Amino acid sequence: MKRLLLIVTTLIPILPCFSQGFTRADELQQAYEKLTGNHSVENQQAFFDAFPRNASEFQTLCVVDAESRNADVFAYLNQFERLTEIPDSIMCVRLLNIAIGLNYDADGPNFFQSLLHRAMGCQTCALRHGGGDAGIAARKDHIPSIMFYLLDGIPVADQFRFWQFYWSSLYFEEDGGGVDDSHNQELARMIGLCQNRGACSVKVVTDAFTYFNGGVSMGIGEYKPSFWNINDL
């Protein structure tokens, strides 16, 4: 019993560390500084290893960098997009894992979405945001087929979460904005790429486009009772 109490009292102070989401911020900053000085294979791998591995870590990094003196998330993403020595399949797994469940926002997530679109060969984003044809974007002829292969191997719900983020936009018709129709051509291209993957994949792509291209309301966070004309306590 005493031993159990000792273990519990030892763990309590460190438990919050496991709930902070992204715990490699300092490691990422150090890897970033080395990479900006030398784009060696070793430095690229170290930066990739320290970079967020999923949506939760990426979201937390955006908060961490907003409150620190480290390089901001945009600088990290610029370096991430320039990586050339990471195998295509490994890079695609990372892109997929960050996109699934990532909350769309006007800052870091929006920049990552543009990077993802360029990696998938989206001409709309290439024209709108630039980014050139180097690093990840230079592999746009290979990445889409790998991404569809990966998507086919995960549950449909997670496929939908990926496409939800892929199609999300800042426009929200119900708030007086307009639907962003600039990606209609991109939707047609994605449908063409996934038609041989099964009807379910096409349905997920089109349904996500229907609900989230122009369907994300920025800044709500939560619905207040007044949304339904209910008096708050």
Secondary structure, 3 states (H helix, E strand, C coil): CHHHHHHHHHHHHHHHHHCCCCCCHHHHHHHHHHHHHCCCHHHHHHHHHHCCCCHHHHHHHHHHHHCCCCCCHHHHHHHHHCCCCCCHHHHHHHHHHHHCCCCCCCCHHHHHHHHHHHHCCCHHHHHHHCCCCCHHHHHCCCHHHHHHHHHHCCCHHHHHHHHHHHHCCCCEHHHCCCCCCCCHHHHHHHHHHHHHHCHHHHHHHHHHHHHHCCECCCCCCCCCHHHHCCCCC
